[in-house]
């Protein structure tokens, strides 16, 4: 599927906003075409403008954070349709990305989409996040978008981060109660809250926030708990 001139121009402006070079712009274009043109894509957002905003702009907004731009090893947990990992990898071509997804059909789609877009620095890990032993303690950065309640995301992410590594978790409107639960869960996992950054990835975006946590201490033995427990019995309650 070919992008219309208006969408292509908007993508040019988005790439320029985030300092992406011509090669990155081309990769982002092929990524967007795949997301809106492939019927296997696990998303309901297929209109070109909506997909540009919801899939690409919302993913790239994390580049406003210095710790994201500086990361060398990145894991995207619960990657779904490959986001935000593939969009970030298209721009951060010096970093190595692992896209962690448990559903085989989604893993197959992500791999095909990455190849179509020419994104050579991203590899799919078809595994539950809590069972991906090969990534533990090795990630500069973990990113997560629309996966689960924040205490669940924290439990998935903490064992994967190296000491001093960062988690960036995409969230909507803020809730003091939810943030308190997340802070308690973080303390149990060796994580410390760093920042909650309000962002506006596109003009109509409202109440978008990036929650940043740092791996401040080793994650205690026993985390993550066996598959499914983090969701059934979330920390911080």
Secondary structure, DSSP 8 states (H G I E B T S, - for coil): ----HHHHHHHHHHHHHTT--HHHHHHHHHHHHHHHH-TT-S-S--SHHHHIIIIIIHHHGGGGSHHHHH-SEEEEET-TTTTTHHHHHHH-TTSEEEEEE--HHHHHHHHHHHHHHT-TTEEEEES-GGG-GGGTT-EEEEEEES-S-HHHHHHHHHTTEEEEEEEEEEE-S--HHHHHHHHHHHHHHTEEEEEEEEE-SSTT--SEEEEEEEE-S---TT-S-STTHHHHT-TT-
